Structures are given as C-alpha cells and as structure tokens.
C-alpha cells in the first residue's frame, strides 16, 4: 500500500512557467508533495515547471496531463504554511492539521 499525503481542496489562480512560456492555471487540490491543476493545456510528462503564486515559486515535475487536468509532484515537499497559503477560498474555514474536520457548535 502506498502512502499518500492528505489532499486539500484549492481554488487559487497561478502562473505556470514551462521554459520561456507562461500559462495560466488554477489549483484543484494540493498536498505537501503535489497538486492537481486545471485550466491548463496538456503538458509533456516529466517536464519541469515552475508554479508561481504570490511571491512563491515552486518547482514541480509533471506526472500526468490530459486535456482537462494536470498532476504535478513538487521537487521539494511544501511546509504546512505554504500549503495553507496556496489553498485559497476552497480551504477557508478548515484549519491546517485538522484533515478537513471542524468542531460542531
């Protein structure tokens, strides 16, 4: 059985740099080790891209890509703070480290 980091929903826009080309995309979900992106034309498998959001520049490798979504693996794991910052409004209301659960009032 393969361990997989918890994925959090995300909806922030970002820029994807592939060599000299800049493309617009959105996060669908994110974990400390990778992300799923949308609004992005198909990318070649194993291409190294730079994800740019706010002042962050994150190097990632394309694991798979089709006409709808792209999966990337980060070249270094993200910190919990970085994951939280990249999640956007989709992650609002869920504290980091709670695996998406909230206390009932």
C-alpha positions as CSV (number, residue, x, y, z in Angstrom):
1,X,0.0,0.0,0.0
2,X,1.4,3.4,-1.0
3,X,1.2,6.3,1.4
4,X,-0.3,9.5,0.0
5,X,-0.4,12.9,1.7
6,X,-3.8,14.3,2.6
7,X,-5.1,16.5,-0.3
8,X,-6.8,19.7,0.4
9,X,-9.3,21.5,-1.9
10,X,-7.9,24.6,-3.5
11,X,-9.0,27.2,-6.0
12,X,-6.3,29.8,-6.4
13,X,-5.1,31.0,-9.8
14,X,-1.5,30.7,-10.6
15,X,1.0,31.0,-13.4
16,X,2.9,28.0,-14.8
17,X,6.3,28.6,-16.4
18,X,7.5,26.0,-18.9
19,X,10.8,27.0,-20.4
20,X,10.1,30.5,-21.8
21,X,6.3,30.1,-21.9
22,X,3.9,31.4,-19.2
23,X,0.5,29.7,-18.8
24,X,-2.5,30.5,-16.6
25,X,-3.9,27.7,-14.4
26,X,-5.9,27.0,-11.2
27,X,-5.3,24.6,-8.3
28,X,-7.9,21.9,-7.9
29,X,-6.3,20.3,-4.9
30,X,-2.9,20.4,-3.1
31,X,-0.8,18.4,-0.7
32,X,2.7,18.8,0.6
33,X,4.1,16.7,-2.2
34,X,2.0,17.7,-5.2
35,X,-1.1,19.2,-6.8
36,X,-3.8,18.8,-9.4
37,X,-4.2,21.8,-11.8
38,X,-7.0,22.8,-14.2
39,X,-7.4,25.4,-17.0
40,X,-4.1,24.4,-18.5
41,X,-3.3,23.0,-21.9
42,X,-1.8,19.5,-21.9
43,X,1.9,19.4,-20.7
44,X,4.5,16.8,-21.6
45,X,5.1,14.1,-19.0
46,X,8.2,14.6,-16.9
47,X,8.5,18.3,-17.9
48,X,9.9,20.5,-15.0
49,X,7.7,23.6,-14.5
50,X,7.7,26.5,-12.0
51,X,4.4,27.3,-10.3
52,X,4.1,31.0,-9.4
53,X,1.6,32.2,-6.9
54,X,2.0,35.3,-4.7
55,X,5.8,35.5,-4.0
56,X,6.2,31.7,-4.1
57,X,8.0,30.0,-6.9
58,X,7.7,26.2,-6.6
59,X,9.5,23.7,-8.9
60,X,7.4,20.7,-9.9
61,X,7.6,17.8,-12.3
62,X,4.6,16.9,-14.5
63,X,3.4,13.3,-13.6
64,X,0.4,13.2,-15.9
65,X,-1.5,15.6,-18.1
66,X,-4.6,15.4,-20.2
67,X,-7.0,17.9,-21.9
68,X,-8.8,18.6,-18.5
69,X,-6.3,18.3,-15.7
70,X,-2.6,18.1,-14.9
71,X,-0.9,16.3,-11.9
72,X,2.4,17.6,-10.6
73,X,4.9,16.4,-8.0
74,X,6.8,19.1,-6.1
75,X,10.6,18.8,-6.3
76,X,10.7,19.5,-2.5
77,X,7.8,19.0,0.0
78,X,5.9,22.1,0.9
79,X,5.6,23.3,4.5
80,X,2.1,23.3,6.2
81,X,2.2,27.2,5.9
82,X,2.9,27.0,2.1
83,X,0.1,24.5,1.6
84,X,-2.3,26.7,3.6
85,X,-1.3,29.8,1.7
86,X,-1.8,28.1,-1.7
87,X,-5.2,26.7,-0.9
88,X,-7.3,29.8,-1.4
89,X,-11.0,30.2,-0.7
90,X,-11.7,26.5,-1.1
91,X,-9.7,25.8,2.0
92,X,-11.2,28.7,4.0
93,X,-12.7,27.6,7.3
94,X,-10.6,24.5,7.7
95,X,-7.6,24.9,9.9
96,X,-4.3,23.3,9.0
97,X,-3.7,19.9,10.6
98,X,-7.4,19.1,11.1
99,X,-7.7,16.9,8.0
100,X,-10.8,19.0,6.8
101,X,-12.8,18.4,10.0
102,X,-14.4,21.2,12.1
103,X,-15.8,21.2,15.5
104,X,-19.6,21.2,15.7
105,X,-21.2,24.1,17.6
